[in-house]
Amino acid sequence: MQALPMVASLASTGMGIFGGLMEGQGQQAAYAHRAAQAERQRQAALVQADQTSSSLQNELAETLGNINAIRASSGVMHESPTGLAIDARESKESDRQRRIKVGNIKSQAQQLWEDQKYYAYAGDQAMRSSMFGTFGRALSSLSGLGGRFGSTGY
């Protein structure tokens, strides 16, 4: 009759090990999902940065074209010192705004990359922690079995 409690205790220990490992796998999968989300968001941010840069460059070209058209209709040459100064000022201001906007978007993309790395690391750590904790509890449980059933010859 001593065998039944021992078998039940071993089964309980085995189920505890299995449950602990499944918990770790679940946590790892959740972190992997978050990492994949962060990567998709990062890729979208990089595309947005390129689109923003391109759009602002097109706006500058249109603005300079409009300025030159207005000046030409007034009979002022594009290559005049004033025209060149206006073009330079517009270009400088537009480039500054473009660098700021694109830089902000790329900064967000960098943060998403850091998030992705963290989630991958956290998933690995969750699995390791689950494994060590589960096996530690299993060893503790099994060592308790030796004390309870050791005197009967099992």
N, C-alpha and C positions, 0 to 999 in steps of 0.2 A: 503494500500500500504506500510505501515511501516513494515509489517511482512516479506516481501520478503528480504529486506536488512538484517534484523536480522537473518533470516534463513540462508542466504548466509554467513553472518559473523560467525554464529555458525558452519556451515559446514566447513568453512575455518579453524576455530580453531580446529575442530575435525580432519581434514586432517593433520593439522600441528602436532598435538599430535601423530597421527599414523605414520607420516613420521619421526618424531624425534625418536620415539621408534624403528622403523625399522632401522634407521641409527645406533642406539646404538647396536642393535642385530647384524648388519653386522660387526661392529667394534669388538664386542665380539667374533664373529665367526672367524674373521681373526686372532685374538690373540690366540684363542683356536687351530687353525690350526698350528700356529707357535710353540705353546707349544708342540703339538703332534710331530712336526718335531724335536724339540730339544730333546724330550724323545727318539725318534727312534735313533737319532744320538748319544745320551748318551749311549744307550744300545749297539750300534755298537762299540763305543769306549771301553766300558768295555770288550766286547768280544775280541776286538783287543788287549787290555792289557793282557788278559789271554793267548791269542795265542802267543803274543810276549814273555811273560815270559816262556811259555812252549818251544818255539822254541830256545830261548837262553840257556835254561837248557839242551836241547838236543845237541846243539852245544858244550857246555862245556863237556858233557859226551863223545862226539865224539873226541874232542880235547885231553882230558885226555887219552882216549883209544889209540889214535894215538901215543901220547908221550910214553905211557907204552909199546906199541908194538915196537917202535923204540928202546927204552931202553932195552927191553927184547931181541931183536935181537942182541944187542951189548953185551949181557951177564950181564947187570946190573939189579939187583933185584929191583922190584917196591918199596919195603919197605925200600930201602936205604935212608939215610938222604937227599941226593940230590933229589931223586925221590919224597920224601914226600914234600920237599921244593918247587919243581916245581909244584906239584899238588896243594899245598896250594896257591901259587902265582897265578896260572891260575884260581883257584876257586875264589879267592878274587877279581881279576880283572873282571872276568866274572860276578860275583854277583854285583859288583859296576855298571857295564854297564847295567845289567838287571834292577837294581833298578832305575837307571836314566831314561831309556827308558820307563819302565812301569809307573814310577811316572809321567812322562810328559803326557802320554796318560791318566792316571787317573785324572790328573789336568784338561785336556781338558774335560773329562767326568763331572767333578765337575762344570766347567763353564757352560756346557750345562744344567746341573740340575738347576743352578742358573738362566739361561735364561728361562728355562721352568717355574720356579716359578714366574719370572717377567711377562712373557706373560700371565699367568693365572691371576695374580693380575691386570695387565693393562686391560685385557678384562673385568674383573668385574668393574673396575673403569670407563671404557668407557661406560658401560651400566648404571651405577649409574649416571654418569655425564649427559648422554643423558636423563635419566628419570627426573632428577631434572631440567635440562635446559628446557626440553619440557613442563613440568608441570608449570614451572615458566612463560614461554611465554604464555601458555594457560590461566593462571590466570590473567596475565596482559591484554591479549586480552579480556577476559570475563569481567574484570573490566571496560574496555573501552566501552563495550556494554552497561553497566548499565548507563553510562553517556550519551550515544547517544540516547538510547531508553527509559531511565527511566522517562523522562517527559511525554511520551505518554501513560504510564500505562502498558507497557510490563514488 
